[in-house]
Amino acid sequence: MEDIMASIYHLSLSREMIKEANYALLPGDPERVPKIARTFDENAIELAYKREFRTWLGNLEGKMVLVTSTGIGGPSTSIAVEELAQLGVHTFIRVGTTGAIQREIRLSDVIITTGSVRLDGASTHYAPVEYPAVANYEVVEALTRAAKTIGVNYYLGITCSSDTFYPGQERYNSSARYVIRKFQGSLEEWQKLNVLNYEMESSTLFVVCSSSGLRAGCVSGVVVNRTEQGKVKKDVIALAEKNATCVAIEAMKYLIQKQIFPH
Ligand code: URA
C-alpha cells in the first residue's frame, strides 16, 4: 500500500503536510514564496525548503493553496509540477517575471500566456515537439477576468519560453559576447510572429500539465522591454511582481469558487 506519510523526494512534502491542497501558485524565486502566501493568508505557514523548492501553505476562500517555488527553467519546474501532481494538485498558476519584446507593452504590465514557443528541452521529455504548449482555457479566462477586476493592464498571447536567459533570448552581454547563429535575429523574428515576451518556465509547465490532464496558466509581470535600452530597476521589479501576484491570487479565487475541475 502507498505510504501517504512518506515525504516526496525533492519537495520534502507529504500528503499529510499539504492538507489535501489541489491548487498551487508557482513563482520561480524561493524568496517570493512567503510574500505571495502572506498576500492571501496572513497565517500561512512554511512547510518545506530544500534546494530551490520552498513551499508555503495558506487558506484562500476556504481551500488550502500551496505556494511552491520552481527555481529557474524547465528541469526544476518539471520536478516541482510532477511532485505536486503526485500529491494531488490539479491546478497550477505560474507567477513570474518577463521581458517584453513588443514595443507597446509597458513596464509592470502583465502578460497572460495563452501558448508558448517550446524553446526548452524538458517539455520534449513529456511530449514530442509537435505537441502544443498551451495554457488551460479556464485558467486563462480566470486570469483575464482577474486582471480586469483588479485594473492591471494586461496582454494576452504567445510567449517564447527559453531554456536560457542569454543566447536563447538573444542577449549579447554574455561572457562569450556571442550568440550562436540559430538565435541571431531570433528576437526580431519572434516580434514579427507576434510573440509578446520571453520567460523560462511556461512551456514546460503547460506540456507537463496538459499531457497529464492537469490545468495550468501563467501570468508574468514585465520587468524589462527589450525594444528599449536601460537597466532593470528594483521598483519596477517590485511593481511587476505585485501586479502578477494580485492577478494570480484573484484568478485562483475564481477557480476555487467555480470548482468545476476535474470535469
Ligand atoms: N525573465 C526572462 O526570462 N527574461 C527576461 O528578460 C526577464 C525575466
Residues whose N, C-alpha, C, O or C-beta is under 5 A from the ligand:
A	BS01	URA	T97 T98 G99 Y198 E199 M200 V224
